Amino acid sequence: IKYSFKKKIMGAVLFEAGQFEAISFGGYGMRLLNGGETSLLDETFGAIQITLDAVISFNNLTSRGDSVITNISLSAGQVVYGNMTTINVVSGQAIGYLRAL
């Protein structure tokens, strides 16, 4: 059964429940980033999980709220959700979970 509905979660509009599940479980792929690394320019992410205490920056594709987050300190285990691009890990380590376009 394929469920089609529109649900707004943390600034990202998801058109199918399966899309959220795919992002949650890395179904669209992931990018492991260590301190000093930046994601590829054409990648869009639905979540960033911190694996080692980290300082990160990223662009948030939104019409509301902050569109650029710079040098935010996060603890291992924390997850940030949104519609993000250009993840830069200043220090520590993070996994960016890719989203389908």
Short mmCIF file of the C-alpha atoms (twelve columns), coordinates in Angstrom:
data_MODEL
# 
_entry.id   MODEL 
# 
loop_
_atom_site.group_PDB 
_atom_site.id 
_atom_site.type_symbol 
_atom_site.label_atom_id 
_atom_site.label_alt_id 
_atom_site.label_comp_id 
_atom_site.label_asym_id 
_atom_site.label_seq_id 
_atom_site.Cartn_x 
_atom_site.Cartn_y 
_atom_site.Cartn_z 
_atom_site.pdbx_PDB_model_num 
ATOM 1   C CA . ILE A 1   0.000  0.000  0.000  1 
ATOM 2   C CA . LYS A 2   1.397  3.368  -0.988 1 
ATOM 3   C CA . TYR A 3   0.247  6.234  1.192  1 
ATOM 4   C CA . SER A 4   0.208  9.657  -0.415 1 
ATOM 5   C CA . PHE A 5   -0.245 12.568 1.908  1 
ATOM 6   C CA . LYS A 6   1.432  15.856 2.640  1 
ATOM 7   C CA . LYS A 7   3.088  16.182 6.034  1 
ATOM 8   C CA . LYS A 8   5.293  19.013 7.251  1 
ATOM 9   C CA . ILE A 9   8.165  17.960 9.497  1 
ATOM 10  C CA . MET A 10  10.801 20.379 10.760 1 
ATOM 11  C CA . GLY A 11  10.736 22.649 7.704  1 
ATOM 12  C CA . ALA A 12  10.746 19.878 5.095  1 
ATOM 13  C CA . VAL A 13  7.582  19.024 3.191  1 
ATOM 14  C CA . LEU A 14  7.360  15.271 2.644  1 
ATOM 15  C CA . PHE A 15  4.926  13.943 0.088  1 
ATOM 16  C CA . GLU A 16  5.100  10.276 1.048  1 
ATOM 17  C CA . ALA A 17  5.661  8.507  4.343  1 
ATOM 18  C CA . GLY A 18  8.228  6.343  2.555  1 
ATOM 19  C CA . GLN A 19  10.424 9.366  1.821  1 
ATOM 20  C CA . PHE A 20  10.794 10.138 5.543  1 
ATOM 21  C CA . GLU A 21  11.568 6.487  6.275  1 
ATOM 22  C CA . ALA A 22  14.146 6.343  3.469  1 
ATOM 23  C CA . ILE A 23  15.958 9.402  4.840  1 
ATOM 24  C CA . SER A 24  15.789 8.040  8.417  1 
ATOM 25  C CA . PHE A 25  17.437 4.760  7.440  1 
ATOM 26  C CA . GLY A 26  19.923 6.145  4.909  1 
ATOM 27  C CA . GLY A 27  17.959 4.809  1.933  1 
ATOM 28  C CA . TYR A 28  19.107 7.702  -0.270 1 
ATOM 29  C CA . GLY A 29  22.698 7.359  0.888  1 
ATOM 30  C CA . MET A 30  24.828 9.208  3.374  1 
ATOM 31  C CA . ARG A 31  27.985 11.237 3.504  1 
ATOM 32  C CA . LEU A 32  30.481 10.761 6.365  1 
ATOM 33  C CA . LEU A 33  32.296 14.038 7.034  1 
ATOM 34  C CA . ASN A 34  35.290 14.519 9.317  1 
ATOM 35  C CA . GLY A 35  36.758 17.750 10.660 1 
ATOM 36  C CA . GLY A 36  37.907 19.999 7.796  1 
ATOM 37  C CA . GLU A 37  35.636 18.338 5.193  1 
ATOM 38  C CA . THR A 38  32.684 19.817 3.270  1 
ATOM 39  C CA . SER A 39  29.889 18.009 1.429  1 
ATOM 40  C CA . LEU A 40  29.625 18.123 -2.364 1 
ATOM 41  C CA . LEU A 41  27.897 21.202 -3.786 1 
ATOM 42  C CA . ASP A 42  24.986 19.376 -5.463 1 
ATOM 43  C CA . GLU A 43  23.937 17.318 -2.424 1 
ATOM 44  C CA . THR A 44  20.821 17.986 -0.323 1 
ATOM 45  C CA . PHE A 45  20.368 16.466 3.148  1 
ATOM 46  C CA . GLY A 46  17.330 15.716 5.310  1 
ATOM 47  C CA . ALA A 47  19.260 15.071 8.520  1 
ATOM 48  C CA . ILE A 48  22.711 15.503 10.045 1 
ATOM 49  C CA . GLN A 49  23.736 13.124 12.830 1 
ATOM 50  C CA . ILE A 50  26.720 14.006 14.987 1 
ATOM 51  C CA . THR A 51  28.943 10.966 15.647 1 
ATOM 52  C CA . LEU A 52  31.744 12.756 17.550 1 
ATOM 53  C CA . ASP A 53  31.304 16.104 19.327 1 
ATOM 54  C CA . ALA A 54  31.436 18.579 16.469 1 
ATOM 55  C CA . VAL A 55  31.320 22.153 15.271 1 
ATOM 56  C CA . ILE A 56  29.443 22.396 11.959 1 
ATOM 57  C CA . SER A 57  28.062 24.953 9.508  1 
ATOM 58  C CA . PHE A 58  25.420 24.421 6.808  1 
ATOM 59  C CA . ASN A 59  22.905 26.147 4.553  1 
ATOM 60  C CA . ASN A 60  19.229 25.593 5.357  1 
ATOM 61  C CA . LEU A 61  16.925 25.856 2.330  1 
ATOM 62  C CA . THR A 62  13.925 27.502 3.939  1 
ATOM 63  C CA . SER A 63  11.741 30.538 3.461  1 
ATOM 64  C CA . ARG A 64  11.485 30.975 7.243  1 
ATOM 65  C CA . GLY A 65  13.995 30.922 10.032 1 
ATOM 66  C CA . ASP A 66  17.751 30.966 9.623  1 
ATOM 67  C CA . SER A 67  19.068 30.076 6.182  1 
ATOM 68  C CA . VAL A 68  22.739 29.884 7.181  1 
ATOM 69  C CA . ILE A 69  23.911 28.176 10.369 1 
ATOM 70  C CA . THR A 70  27.536 28.927 11.215 1 
ATOM 71  C CA . ASN A 71  29.829 27.179 13.704 1 
ATOM 72  C CA . ILE A 72  27.182 25.509 15.859 1 
ATOM 73  C CA . SER A 73  28.569 23.190 18.558 1 
ATOM 74  C CA . LEU A 74  26.739 19.863 18.849 1 
ATOM 75  C CA . SER A 75  27.295 16.785 20.998 1 
ATOM 76  C CA . ALA A 76  27.693 13.223 19.758 1 
ATOM 77  C CA . GLY A 77  24.265 11.671 19.166 1 
ATOM 78  C CA . GLN A 78  22.437 14.889 18.340 1 
ATOM 79  C CA . VAL A 79  20.492 15.049 15.060 1 
ATOM 80  C CA . VAL A 80  19.514 18.151 13.087 1 
ATOM 81  C CA . TYR A 81  16.587 17.834 10.646 1 
ATOM 82  C CA . GLY A 82  15.778 20.106 7.727  1 
ATOM 83  C CA . ASN A 83  16.447 20.728 4.059  1 
ATOM 84  C CA . MET A 84  20.180 21.379 4.123  1 
ATOM 85  C CA . THR A 85  23.092 21.826 1.739  1 
ATOM 86  C CA . THR A 86  26.820 22.522 2.001  1 
ATOM 87  C CA . ILE A 87  27.625 20.871 5.315  1 
ATOM 88  C CA . ASN A 88  31.021 21.934 6.638  1 
ATOM 89  C CA . VAL A 89  32.444 20.027 9.605  1 
ATOM 90  C CA . VAL A 90  34.933 22.347 11.304 1 
ATOM 91  C CA . SER A 91  35.848 19.744 13.930 1 
ATOM 92  C CA . GLY A 92  34.519 16.359 15.009 1 
ATOM 93  C CA . GLN A 93  32.512 14.028 12.779 1 
ATOM 94  C CA . ALA A 94  29.011 13.958 11.298 1 
ATOM 95  C CA . ILE A 95  26.887 11.877 8.921  1 
ATOM 96  C CA . GLY A 96  24.707 13.742 6.422  1 
ATOM 97  C CA . TYR A 97  21.683 11.711 5.287  1 
ATOM 98  C CA . LEU A 98  20.909 12.473 1.639  1 
ATOM 99  C CA . ARG A 99  17.390 13.249 0.503  1 
ATOM 100 C CA . ALA A 100 15.826 12.650 -2.900 1 
ATOM 101 C CA . LEU A 101 15.206 15.695 -5.035 1 
# 
